[in-house]
Structures are given as structure tokens and as C-alpha cells.
Amino acid sequence: MKISIITTCYNREATIAQAIGSVLAQTHPDIEYIVVDGASRDGSLEVIRSYGNRIGRLLSEPDHGMYEAINKGLRLATGDVVGLLHSDDFLFDRHVVADIAACFERTGADLVYGNGLFVDARDTERVVRDWVSGPYRRWKVACGWLPLHPTVYIRREVMEKVGAYDEHYKIAADTDFLLRCLYERHLRVAYLDRYVVRMRMGGLSTDKARRRQMWREDVEIYRRHGFPGVLLKLLKMGWKVPQFLSVNKLTRGRVNKLTRGRVDEGTRLQATETLLTCLSSTRQLVPLSTFFYFLRLGLWGETPEEEEMPLDEGDWQRLFALSREQAVSGLWIDGVSQTACRPSEALWTQCIFHLLHIERMNVSLARAEKAWLDRLVVRGIEAEVFKGSSVACWYRKPQYRSYGDIDLVVRRGWERVEAFLREAGYVYRHEEDSLALQDGRVAVELHPCRETVYNPFLNVRLQRMLAADRWGVELYVACLLLHVRRHVLSYGIGLKQVCDVAVMLRRAPLDGRKLAEVLRRLHLVRFSRALFGFMEARLGEGFRFPFPPLHGRPERLLEDILFKDGYRLKMEREALSADRRQAWKRIGGNACFWLVRSVRLWRLMPGEAFFFLCQKAAGRLFGRGH
């Protein structure tokens, strides 16, 4: 599918390069890029011409406004689908156009629209408005709702029937155009639930000096289409209020956490590749993409691209702290070592000693794993290592995978395990169906099976598949995915577990069809696709996914949980429960928390979320856990 993208420009020397760069970086193979310049008097034209033939069509001549320039571009367009990108704005990421094309092909829609972010004109990492359009309903249009115009893409043949932009209007012609598309004509409309564009504040429709003219034009347009003009304009403004409130709420949340001595690095804004937050210094924000840049180098060891990293000492400390919190510090440090970027000598020395500690602990754990397996074999107990060294072997540098507990899965002889532990003098405790103990400095957990699920019917199927022992490494990967999903639903997930899945998908000898069948049998498809979307967006390309990755809101939800609801959430919930001395308050608070969490994750795992709540309720009422 050929996509035509039109950018109009007049005296935008400072921003046009970013707009052009965001289009040229797209992964979609068939893009026709048209730039219409209104005979700019600054250096805009020189910037545009510097891209040479990478820009499909360039037209530079005087015009009477933006909409005349857009209409010129539309007459030049030859693509199947047409979209706009203003010279002050830029596409959200490099997969936007590919996702839009896929949405057209999947739905057969005439028009596709998505979400957008308004960002500060000077600091494009600071989000000012969060425009989540929501699903299309014709009655909503009659109540003032319209999608964000630059997120709208329309088939060219439909565009020719709807008609061009009315050049009589200088600011609000897009309102007239969208009313014709979404209300007067019965087009097939699809909502792509993902961010499409970032728009700088200060454009035609957000410039304070022109808001009065926009008010007059909007009122006139609504009246022309048979609506009460002033009322619809007020309703249209009302739809925009939540866009400001969501951002303000997030900002206030950060400040409140700071006053309590905690800094929240994970917010919804991070999902838009915005932010690692720190309000304790003048330089407050570090792009989260910087963190993933180093992590990708540590994971895959690919030749680093030359990137400018203007990081101060506070930034490096926060990145290092985030890598430890997410249990990927070894990989992150290895990634940094492959570049010319370095923190201060004192912090880098700390990183090196931390890396050496990880290496030593991994050597000790490998020895302890072997010793435990040998001891169990002597007692007639057959076991295997789950996670740990069994997945570390797929890493480029296994010694840099952050260490954790020793997880041993008992395949035969589970009934003899407790007797062995008592005779050996170990003090152990029951944790649901497993046994946990401390062996010197090493924590050991013994499990009767690799993984379980909350859905009892599906759990029977899973245990039969594990017992059959014919699904090989594909079932092992599925168990890793189940492990990640279980912790996403409860709490205590970090990037380490996601990296475990990523390295096996990329390096293990997997049969794609067999893996797809396993995931279908275990009802893991939708969650896996969301996780694949996160991996593709953050951990790079080159994966062999059994299903197409799912981008948009599910991917952002997972990122929000990883960075906001990670290991820290478990500690916060336990501290909160300990502080509530009255039982009814503690029980009520926990019930509300788990209910909200299950509803939030319902779309990703409906069956598991339902049975998770049932297990929690049964545990409270009858003293049963999972």
C-alpha cells in the first residue's frame, strides 16, 4: 500500500528537519513524501533541499495559507492513502506509517485515525496535552467530538469524493473537512489505538493570538453543517479538558512523591518515549530511549550508532539506579562500555565493581545449582533448573545476566522433597505450592512444576502438556511468558524477565509453528503479542515472533506496569498493608486494589484476570491460595 504524506511549510527552518527526518525514518517501504513550501524567506528551503531525492516531490511557490498549500499537495499525491504532517510536528516513532497501512488492510476502512501528543515547543520531551481520541461514534461528532486532525489518514479515492479543504477558512478548515468525512458521509472508519504524532504547541490552532479567529470559524462551520454553532464549539472544547487533566494529574503525582522522598521514574508519559523522571535537579528529564539504547547494546552487542548523549552526572546516576531496579544492570553496564560515553570516574568505578560482583555471584549460583541437582539425584529426586543458568546460556554474555534465586523444578519424586530437607537440616517454608529456603547466601525455591495459571481448567491442560514432555523448548518459552504474565497480573516484574523471553525468541532454535500452537493452547496469544510489541519497540528488531506484535495501548500498558508497578509496587503494597492495623481496612484496601488491577488488565488476559480475582476471594474466604 502506497502512503502519501504531505508536509506544508512556511518559514520553519528550526523545525522542518525533525518533521522530514521522522518521515524518512519510517519502516513502511512505500511512502510518497511531498513537501509544499510557501516560498519561505528563512533557511527552510535550503534545509528541505539538503535531503535531495529522498523527498519525492518538492513544490515551492507563494500561497495564501496552509490549506491552499495542503490542496496543492493533494493534487500531487498518487498514493492509495493520504495523510498530513505539519512542519512543526513529527511522527511518534518509526513504525507509525506501517501500523496505519496494516490497519487499512486489516479493516478495509476508508479513514483511519489515532492518538497524538501536544508537546512543549522548546522541550519536546515535555507533554502538555495527551489526546487519546477513543473509538468513533457518529453521535459523538454531533456532540462536538473530532479526532486529532494530523492523525487522520484517508484513502485518496475517498478524499476526491469528499472534496478538498475549504480555503475560505484560514485556521479551522480541518473542522469542516472532518465533519464532511465523519458526519455527512457514511465512511468506514477505524480507530488505531496508538500514538501517531507529536505536535508542538504554538501552531495555528494552539497560538493564543489566533484563537478568536478559530472560535469564529468553528462557530460558522458548525452552523453551516446545521448545528447550533456556539453550543457545539463549547462541547468541542469540553472534549479537550481531559487531555490537560491527565497530564496535570501525572505532574502533581510526581511532585507529591518527591515531597515524601520518593521519585517516580515510571509514568504513563514514559510509554510515549518521554521520560525518566527526576525532580531533584535542574536537569529534570532523561529520555527513556537513552536507557534502552545502552540495554540493546548489552543484549545484542551490535555496532553502536553514533549518538549524542548530553548526560550529566545526575542523569548517569538515575540510569544506573534504574538498571539495578529493573535487574538488568550487568547488561546496561556492558552496553555503556561499548560506547565512548562514560559517567564520572567514581561512578564508572562503582559500575565496574558492581559488574564484577554480578559475575562472581553467577559463578557461585552455577556451582550451587549443580550441587543441589546432585544432592537431589542421590535421593531419587529428578529436577531441572528453571530460568537462571538454563536461560542465561542464550545470552551473548551469560555472566552479565543479573542473578536471583535458584529455581528448581522437580520432575519426579516431589513427595520425597520435604523429607530430604528435614533430614538435611534445612529450615524451609511453604509458598503456595512451592518450598523456599535459604542455603547460605543463596535463596532456593523448589517447585512441583515449571509454571501454573489461575484458570483451573487451563492449568489442567498446562500440566498435561508439561507431563507429556513433547513440546520441547517451545513450551519452555511459553512457561517464561506465563511467568511474566502472572507477575504482570500480580506484581514484581522487571525487565530481566522480559529480556529472558527476548533472548530465547532471538537465539533459541524455535519452531515458529509449534510455538504458535503452544501459545494458542494456553490462551497466551494476546498477551504475547502485546509483549512482542514492547520488545520490538524497545529492544530492537530481528525477532522471530510467532504472531504479529501488538503496538498501541496494550504495549504502553505493559511499559507502564514495568516501570511504575515493578518490584517497588510489591514493597509499597506490603508496607501499606502493615500500616493498616484494622483488618477491615487492610482487606478492603487490598480488595479494591486487586479489582482495579484485574479490570485494567482485562483486555490482555480476560480469563486469567477473572480467575485471579476468584483465587484471591477464595483465599480470603476459605484460607486457600493459588
N, C-alpha and C positions, 0 to 999 in steps of 0.2 A: 504494500500500500504506500503510495506516494503522498507525503505530507508537505504542504506548502506553508511556510511560516513567514509572516510579513512583519518587518520592523520599520516603523516610521521614525524619522529623526530630524530635529532642528536644533542646532547649537547644543549638542550634548557630548562634547569632547570628553568630559570627565567620566561618563558612564557607559557610552556606547560600546566600548571594548568588552566590558563584562557581559553585556547582553549578547553580543556576537559570539563571544567565547562559549557561553552556555549552550548556544545552538550547535556550534561546531563540535562540541564535546559529546553530543548525543550518540547513543549506541544504535539507534534506528538507522538502517542502511540507506533508506531512500527519502531524503529530505531536500526539498527545493527551498532555498533561503533567498528571500527578496528583501532588499533594503531600499527604502524610498526616503531620500534626503531632500529637505525643502530648501536647497541652496544655502546651507549653513555658512555662517560668517566666521565661525571659530575654526578649530582644527578638526572638527568631526569628520569631514570628508577625507582628510588625509589618513585618519585612523581607519576608516572604513576601507579605503583603497589599499591599505597595507596588508589586508587579508587576501588580495589578489583574486584568483579564480575560485577560492574556497567559498565565496559568496556567489550564488547562482546568478542573480540579477541585481544590478545597481542602477537606480534612476535618481538623478539629482537635478532638480529644477524647482523654481518658486511655486508655492501653492498657497491656498487660502485657509489653511488649517489642517489639523491632524486627520479629520475624517475624509477630506479630499485626497490626502496622501494615502490613506488606507484604501480608498476606492481605486486609486491608480495601481496599487499593489495587487488588488483583487483581479483587476483586468489582466495583469501579467501572469497570475498564478495558473499553473497547469496541473496541480496535484489533485488527488482524489479527495483530500480533506484539507481545509484551510484553517489556520489559527493565527493569532496575533501575539507579538511580544513587543511591548513598548521599549523605547531606548533607555529608560530609567530602570527597567526591570530585568530580571534574569530567571531562567528556568531553575526549578528547585534542585534537580540532580540530573545526572546524565542518562537516566532511564525513563524520563518523563514521556518523551515522544513515543518510545517503544511501547510503553504501557497504554498510551492513548490509542495507538494503532491496534493493539491487541484488543482493547475494549470495543472498538468499532467492529472488528472482525468477529469477536465473540458474540456481540449483542445485535449486530445488524442495525445499529442506531443511525439516525440522521444527524444527531447532535450529541456530543459528549462534553461534560463539564466536570470540574473537580474543585479542590480547595486551594486557598492561597494565603500567604502571609504578607502583611504590611510591615516593613522594617524601617528603622531609622535611616534617614538619608545619608548620614555620615558614618554611622556604625551599623552596617547591615547584619551584624550578628544580634542586634537588639530588636526583638519583636515588639511591635506596637499594637498590631491587631491580628487576631487569629481567625480567619474567615473559613469556617467549616460549613460548606454550602448545605449539606444534607440532601436527602432524596427529593426528586422533582414531583410536585403535585400541582395540577393546573389551578386549583383553588388558592394555593399559596401565592401564585403570581397575581391573582385578583386581590390579594391582601398585602401587596407591596413587596413580596419576596422576589429576588432575582439572583442568579448565580454571579460570581465574580467574573466580569467580562473577559479578562485575559486568560481565564481557564477554559473558555468555551472554544471548542473545535467543531466545525460543521462541514458536512460533505459539500463540495463545490457545486454539484448539480442542484442541491437543495438551496444553496446560497443564491444561485442565479434565479430561482423561483421566488425566494423571499424578497430579494431586492437588495441593493447596496445601502450604505449608510446615508442618512439624510444630511446633506452638507449645510442645510439651513441652521442646524444646531452645532454649536462650537464645542460644547463640553459633554452634553448628555445624549448624543445621537445613539450611543450604545443602549440606553434605556429603551428608545424607540425600536431599535433593531431586535433586542431580546423580547420585547412584548410581541412583536410580529412573529418571532420564532416559537415562543413558548406559550402564547395565549391564543393568538388569532389563527395560527396554523397548527394542525394536529400532527406534529412531527414525532418520530420515535426518539425519545430522549433517554440517555443513560447517564447515571451518576458514577464517576470514577472516584472512589473514596481514597484519595491520596493528594498530597500537596503537589501542585503543578508549577506555581510561580511564586517568586518573592518580589514584592513591589515596594519601591522606595516611596515614603511619604513625601508629599510636595508636588505630585503630578497634577494634571489638570483638575481631577475630581477631588483631590485632597488639599489643594492650595487654598488657604483661607481667603485670599483676595478674590477668588473666583466662585466661592460657594453661593453667593447671592445669585449670580448668573445661572449656576447649576440648579438652584431652587426654582427659578423662573422657568427654565427649560423643562425640568422634570414635571412641574405642575402643568405646563402647556401640553407636554407629551401625553400625560395620563388623561387629560381632558379630551385630547384628540382621539384617544382609544376608547372613549366612553366611560371613563372612571371619574369619580369626584377627585379633582386634582390635588387639592391641599390635603385631604384625608389620606389619599394613597401615598403622598410624599411623606407624611408623618409616619404612616405604617412602615414605609420603606426604611426610614431612619430607625424605627423601633427594632427591625430585624437585625440591625447592626450593633445594638447595645451589647449583646453577649460577647461580641468579638473583642471589645475592650475589657469587659469584666473578667473573662477567663485569663487574660494576660495580667491584669492588675492583681487578681487573686494569687497567681503564682508568685508575683513580685513580693507581695505582702508576706506570703508564706516563707520566702527566703529570709526576709528581714526578721521575722519573728523567730525563726530557728537560730539566726545569728545571735539574737539577744539572749538565747538560752545556751549559747556556747556551742551550737552545732551548726555545721554548714551543709546544706543540701545540694549535692552535686547532681542529683538526678531529678529532673522535672520533665514535664511534657515538652518543654522547649528543646530539650536535648534531642528528642526524636526528630526535630527538624534540623538536625545537624548544627544546632546553635551552640549548646553551651555546657561547659564545665564551670559550675558557679563558685565563685569565692568573693565574698563581700568584705574581706578583711584587709584589702589593699587597694591602692588607687587603680591598678590594672585589674579589673574585676573578672574578666571573662577569658577563658581559654577555649578555643574551638575543640569540640569533642573529636572532630575529624583528625586533629593532631595526635590524639591518643591512639586512635585506630591506625594511623599511618605507621607508627612505631610497632604496634602489635602485629600488623600484617607482615612487616619485615621480619619480626621474630618468628612468626609462624612459618612463612614460606621461604624466607631468605632470598627473595627476588631482588634484582638490582634496584636500588632506591632511585626514585626520580629526584631531580634537583628541586628542592622546595625550600622556600624561605621560611625559617622558623624564628620569628622575633619573640623568643620566650625569655622572661626574666626569671630570677631565682624563685620567686613565689610560684610562678607557673610550673616550673620543674618539680617543686615540692608537691604541688597538688596532683600533677600527673603521676608521680611516684606513689603517692598515697592512694590514688585511685587504682593503680595497678595492683597494689597489695590488697586493697579491699575486694577487688574482683578476682583475686588469686591467680593473676597472670603476670606477676612481677618479673619472673625469670624471662619470659618471652619478651616482655616490654623492654627490659634492660638489654637483652640481646639485640632487639631491633634498634635501639638507640646506638649501640656500639657499631652498627653497620653504616652510620651516617657521620657527617662531620659535626653534628650538633652535640653539645655537651652542657650539662649543668656546671655549677661551680666545682672546684676540685674536691671540696669537703663532701658535697652531696654525691658526686660521682664515686668517691672512695666508699661511701656508705652503700651505694648501689652494688659495687663490686663485691664487698664483703657479704651483702645480702645474697648475691648470686652464688657465691661460694658456699654459703650456708645451705641454700637450696640443693646444690649438688651433693653435699655431704649427707643431708637428710635423705635424699633419694637413694643414695648408695646404702644407707642404713636400712631404709624401708625394704629395698630389694632383698637384702640379706634376711630381714625379719620375715618377709613373705615366704621365702624358701624354707626357712626354719619351721614356720608354722605348718606349711604343707607337709613337710617331712614328719613332724610330730603327729599330725592327724592321720597320715597314711599308716603309721605304726599301729594306731588304734583302730584300723579298719575303716577310717572315715575318708571318703574321697571328696576333695574340694578343689576349687579353682579360684583364681584371683579375678575379681570383677573391678573394672576401672583400674586405677593405679598403674602398675607396670604393664598390664595387659593392653592398655590403650596408649600408654606413653611410648610404646615401641613404634607407633605410627608417626610420632612427632619427628621433625627434622633433627632436633636436638632433645632427646628424651630427658636428659638430665636437667633441663630447664623448666620442665612442667612442674608447677607448684605441688608440693607433697600434701598429703592429707591422711586420712585413716587408712588402715588396711581393711579392705572389704573382701571377705572370703565367703564364697557361695558353696554350701555343702550339697554335693550332688547325690551322695549315698551315705547313710549312717547318721542322719540327723538325730535320731533317737539316742545315740551314744555320746553326743557332744557335751551335754551338761555333766554327765558322769566323769568324762575326761577332764573337764575344767575343775571340778571339785577335787578330784584326785591330784591334779597338778597344783592345787592351792591358789587358783585364780579367784579373785572376787569379781563377780560379774553381775550384770543387771539385765532385766528384760526390757527391751524397747520394741513395743508392738510384737511382731513375730520373731524378732531377732534377739541376739545376745551381744552385749557390749562389755568390754573390759579394757583395762589399762595394763600394758605389758612394758614396764619401764617408762620410757618417754614416748612409746608408740601406742596409739589407740587402735584397738582391733574390734571389728564387728563381724559376727558370723550370721549368715542369712540362710534360710532354708531354700531360697530360690533367688534368681537374679533380680526379679522385679515383680511387683504386684500392682494391681489397679483397684480403684474404689468400686467400679462396676462389678458386682459379684458374678454376673453371667459372663462378662468378658474376661474376668480373671480366671474362670474355669478354662476357657479357651486358651488363654496365655500359658497356664501351667501345663496343659496338654501339649502345646507346641514346644515348650521347654523340655518336657519329658521325652518327646519323640526324638529330639536331638538330630533333626534332619534339615534344619533351616540355616545352620552354619553361621557365618559371620554376619549375614543379613539380619538374623534375629538378635544377634549381639548389638548391632547398631540400633535396632528397634527398641531394645531394652534401655540403651542410653537415652533415646528420645523419650521413652516413658518416664525415665528418671528425671529428666529435665522438666517434663510436663507436670509431674507430681509436685516438684518443688516450686514451679511457677504457680500452681494452684494453691499450695500452702505458703511457704516462704523459705528463704535460704538458698537462692540460686545465684550463681555468679558466672562470669564469662568463662571460667575454666571448663565448666560442664559443656558450654556451647562449643568451645574450641575442641573438646574431645570428639564431639559429633563431627565437627568440620574436618578435622584431620583424617578421620576414617572415611568420610564421604569422598575426600580428595585422594587418599593414598591407599586405602584398603582395596583388595581385589573383590569388588562387589558386583553381583549380578543385578543390574537395574530392574529387570522384570521381577525377579524373585523378591527384591527389597520392596518394590511397589505392592506386590501381593501380600507380603507380611504386614505392611502398614495399613492396607485396606482391611485385612482380617482383624487388626487390633484397633480399628477406628481412629487411626492416627493421622489421616491424610491432611485434614485442615490445619491442625496444629503444626504438623511438619512443614506444610507449605509456608505458614507464617514465619517459622524459624528459618526456613531456607531463604525467605525474603530478607530477613535480618542479616543472615550470613552473606548473601550476595551484595547487600548494600554496604556492609561494614567490614567484612573480612575478605573481600576481593572476589574475583571471578575464577573460573577454571574448575568449578564443582561439577560432579555428575549427579544431578538431582533426579530422583525417580519421578517427581512431579514438578510442574512449573512453580517457581517461587511466587508467593503471595505478598505483594507490596501494599502500601497504603496504611490504613488504620490498624489492622492486625499486627503488622510489623512494628508500628510505632508503639502499640500497646506492650509488646514484648520488650522493647527497648526501655520503656518507662518502668516496667517491673524489674528489669535487670539493674537499672541504675538508681531507682528510687526505692524499690521493695526488695533489695538484695539481703545479704546477711544482716545488715543493720536493722531491718524490719523485725527479724526474729528477736533480737536483743531488746528492741523497743517494746514489742508486744509482751515479752516476759517481764520487763520492768514495770510496764503498765499494770499487768495482772497482779504482780506482787504488791503494788501500791494500793490496790483496791482491796481493802481488808474486809468489806462486806461482800459476802458471797454473791448476793443477788446482783450487785453492781458488776462484779467481775464476769459472772455468767452472761448477763445481759449485754455487756460491752463486747465480749467475745462473740456472742451470737450475731450481733449486728455487724461486726467486722467480717465474719466469715460469710454472712449472707450477701453483703455488698460485694465482697471479693468474688464470690461464685457468679453473681449476676454479671459482674464486669467481664468475666472470662467465659461467659456462657456460649458466645458465638464460636470460640475457638475449641471448646470441649464440652458440648452440652450434656452428654450422658455422664461424663466423669464429674462435672460440676454438680449435677443433681445428686449422684450417689455419694459424693464427698460430703454434701450437707446432711444426707441421711446417716452417714457414718458418724459425723460429728454429733448429731442429735441422739443417735443410739448410744454413743459413748457417754454422753451426759446423763441420759435417762436410765440406761441399763449397765453402765460401767464397762462398756465394750469399746475398744479402739479398733483402728483399721488392722 
